[in-house]
Amino acid sequence: MTDIQALREELSNPAIGSNAHLRKIALSLLDDLEKEKGYSSAYEAEKWHYHGLAESEGERADRAEKRIEEEICRANREHHRGFMMACNHLKEHANVHYADAAEMEIAALRQRIAELERYRAAFTEQNDKTEWVQHDKRFAVVRPLGKHRADVLREYIEHLEAREFKVEMPESFYPDGDIDAPLAVDELEVIAAIVEAGGKPVAFCKRCDREIDLTHRPDGSHYCHAPDAGIVVKGD
């Protein structure tokens, strides 16, 4: 039994007698108090009910928000996937163009490499053929060190062309004293004059194209293809 019920029973006791009026007022107040308590209990019940609903709705809102975020993420993934597929599709078409351009560029480079290989082969051959220029003492007059061999040869040719020397020719004579015959000179005297002037008289054999040293006449004749020397003569 609650305190309110005990108070109500105590006030309802007829023994109170002369306090009937106060008893009524007290009972009325108790009724009001019970009503207020009922209202309060109802309010608390409603409050907790709505509080529970609010919590439930909050949880539902959280779950809904989470689902929304998941859907946004999924949509972003799908969008990215679609974008990448589109890019790959375009890339496939672009790759065809790039592949054609690259193939053309590779072909041009190969052609250029072939040209450079031919040039290198020709340069190597020419370099081997002119290697002797660097070591021939005759070119020392044009100082070949540090120069291109073609320049050395050109300068040496210019040097030879510019080289001059005086030759005192021997006196001419009439062969066998015949004044009607054309004047002649002794070949050996001409050769000796050239040698004395600092030159070197040379000729080329008409049979073997070898250079002949005109200052040397073994056995009284010019020759460069003596059989005893083991020289093969053209046409023999």
C-alpha positions in Angstrom: 0.0 0.0 0.0 1.3 3.4 -1.0 1.4 6.4 1.3 -1.4 8.1 -0.6 -3.7 5.1 0.0 -2.8 5.1 3.7 -3.6 8.7 3.9 -6.9 8.2 2.1 -8.0 5.5 4.5 -7.0 7.6 7.5 -9.0 10.6 6.2 -12.0 8.4 5.4 -12.2 7.3 9.0 -15.5 8.6 10.4 -13.8 9.0 13.8 -12.4 12.3 12.5 -16.1 13.6 12.9 -15.9 17.5 13.1 -13.2 17.6 10.5 -15.6 16.4 7.8 -15.0 19.5 5.7 -11.3 19.2 5.9 -11.5 15.5 5.2 -13.4 16.3 1.9 -10.8 18.8 0.9 -8.0 16.4 1.7 -9.7 13.7 -0.3 -10.2 16.0 -3.2 -6.6 16.9 -3.1 -5.6 13.3 -2.9 -7.8 12.6 -6.0 -6.1 15.4 -7.8 -2.7 14.2 -6.7 -3.6 10.7 -8.0 -4.7 12.2 -11.3 -1.5 14.2 -11.6 0.5 11.1 -10.7 -1.4 9.2 -13.4 -0.7 12.0 -15.8 2.9 11.9 -14.8 3.1 8.1 -15.3 1.3 8.4 -18.6 3.7 11.2 -19.6 6.7 9.1 -18.5 5.4 6.2 -20.5 4.8 8.3 -23.5 8.1 9.9 -23.1 9.9 6.6 -23.0 7.8 5.4 -25.8 8.8 8.3 -28.0 12.3 8.1 -26.8 12.3 4.5 -27.9 10.8 5.5 -31.2 13.4 8.3 -31.5 16.2 5.9 -30.9 14.7 3.5 -33.3 14.3 6.2 -35.9 17.9 7.4 -35.2 19.1 3.9 -35.8 17.1 3.7 -39.0 18.4 7.0 -40.0 22.0 5.8 -39.4 21.4 2.7 -41.3 19.8 4.7 -44.1 22.8 7.1 -44.2 25.2 4.2 -44.2 23.3 2.6 -47.1 23.3 5.9 -49.0 27.1 6.2 -48.5 27.5 2.6 -49.7 25.4 3.4 -52.8 27.5 6.5 -53.5 30.7 4.5 -53.2 29.2 1.8 -55.5 28.1 4.4 -58.0 31.6 6.0 -57.9 33.1 2.6 -58.6 30.8 1.9 -61.5 31.5 5.4 -62.9 35.2 4.9 -62.6 35.0 1.5 -64.1 32.9 2.8 -67.0 35.4 5.7 -67.4 38.3 3.3 -67.5 36.5 1.1 -70.1 35.9 4.2 -72.2 39.5 5.2 -71.9 40.7 1.8 -72.8 38.4 1.7 -75.8 39.8 5.1 -77.0 43.3 3.9 -76.1 42.9 0.9 -78.4 42.0 3.1 -81.3 44.8 5.5 -80.4 47.2 2.6 -80.1 46.5 1.7 -83.7 47.5 5.2 -84.8 50.6 5.3 -82.5 51.6 1.8 -83.7 51.5 2.9 -87.3 53.5 6.0 -86.6 56.0 4.0 -84.5 56.4 1.5 -87.3 57.0 4.2 -89.8 59.5 5.8 -87.5 61.3 2.5 -86.9 61.5 1.9 -90.7 63.0 5.3 -91.2 65.5 4.7 -88.4 66.5 1.4 -89.9 67.0 3.0 -93.3 69.1 5.7 -91.7 71.2 3.1 -89.8 71.8 1.2 -93.1 73.0 4.5 -94.7 75.3 5.1 -91.8 76.6 1.6 -92.0 77.4 2.1 -95.7 79.1 5.4 -94.9 81.1 3.8 -92.1 82.2 0.9 -94.3 83.3 3.4 -97.0 85.1 5.5 -94.4 86.8 2.5 -92.9 88.0 1.4 -96.3 89.2 4.8 -97.2 90.9 5.2 -93.8 92.7 1.9 -94.3 93.9 2.9 -97.7 95.3 6.2 -96.4 96.8 4.9 -93.2 100.3 5.1 -94.7 100.0 8.8 -95.0 100.4 9.2 -91.3 103.7 7.4 -91.3 105.3 8.3 -94.6 108.3 10.6 -93.9 107.8 12.4 -97.2 104.8 14.2 -95.8 106.7 15.6 -93.0 107.2 18.8 -95.0 103.5 19.6 -94.6 103.3 18.6 -90.9 100.6 15.9 -91.1 100.1 15.6 -87.4 96.6 16.5 -86.3 95.4 17.0 -89.9 92.9 15.0 -92.0 94.7 12.8 -94.4 92.9 14.3 -97.4 94.2 17.7 -96.3 97.7 16.3 -96.0 97.6 14.9 -99.5 96.2 18.1 -100.9 98.9 20.2 -99.2 101.6 17.8 -100.3 100.4 18.0 -103.9 100.4 21.8 -103.7 103.9 21.5 -102.2 105.1 19.4 -105.1 103.4 21.6 -107.7 105.0 24.7 -106.1 108.5 23.0 -106.0 110.8 24.4 -108.6 114.4 23.7 -109.4 116.7 24.7 -112.2 118.3 22.2 -114.5 121.3 23.1 -116.6 120.7 21.1 -119.8 123.6 19.7 -121.7 124.6 21.1 -125.1 122.8 19.7 -128.1 124.6 18.2 -131.1 124.0 17.0 -134.6 124.0 13.2 -134.6 127.0 11.9 -136.6 127.8 15.5 -137.5 124.9 15.6 -140.0 123.7 19.2 -139.9 120.6 18.3 -141.8 119.5 16.0 -138.9 117.6 17.5 -135.9 119.6 18.5 -132.9 119.9 15.9 -130.2 121.0 15.7 -126.6 122.6 12.8 -124.7 119.9 11.2 -122.5 122.4 10.2 -119.8 123.6 13.8 -119.6 120.0 15.1 -119.2 119.4 12.5 -116.4 122.6 13.5 -114.7 121.6 17.2 -114.9 118.3 16.5 -113.3 119.9 14.5 -110.5 122.5 17.2 -110.0 119.7 19.8 -109.7 118.0 17.7 -106.9 115.4 15.9 -108.9 114.7 12.3 -109.6 114.1 11.3 -113.2 111.7 8.4 -113.5 109.7 6.7 -116.2 107.3 3.8 -116.5 108.0 0.6 -118.3 105.6 0.1 -121.3 105.6 -3.6 -120.7 104.9 -3.9 -117.0 103.9 -0.4 -115.9 106.6 -0.5 -113.2 108.5 2.7 -112.3 111.9 2.8 -113.7 114.8 4.5 -112.0 116.5 6.2 -114.9 119.7 6.8 -112.9 120.3 3.0 -113.0 121.4 1.3 -116.2 122.7 -2.2 -115.6 124.4 -3.7 -118.5 124.1 -0.4 -120.4 120.3 -0.6 -120.8 117.0 0.4 -119.0 115.1 -2.6 -117.7 112.7 -3.5 -114.9 111.5 -7.0 -115.8 114.6 -9.1 -116.2 113.7 -12.7 -116.3 116.5 -13.6 -113.9 114.9 -11.3 -111.4 111.7 -13.5 -111.4 109.5 -10.6 -112.5 106.4 -11.6 -114.5 106.1 -9.5 -117.6 102.6 -8.6 -118.9 101.9 -10.1 -122.2 104.7 -12.7 -121.9 
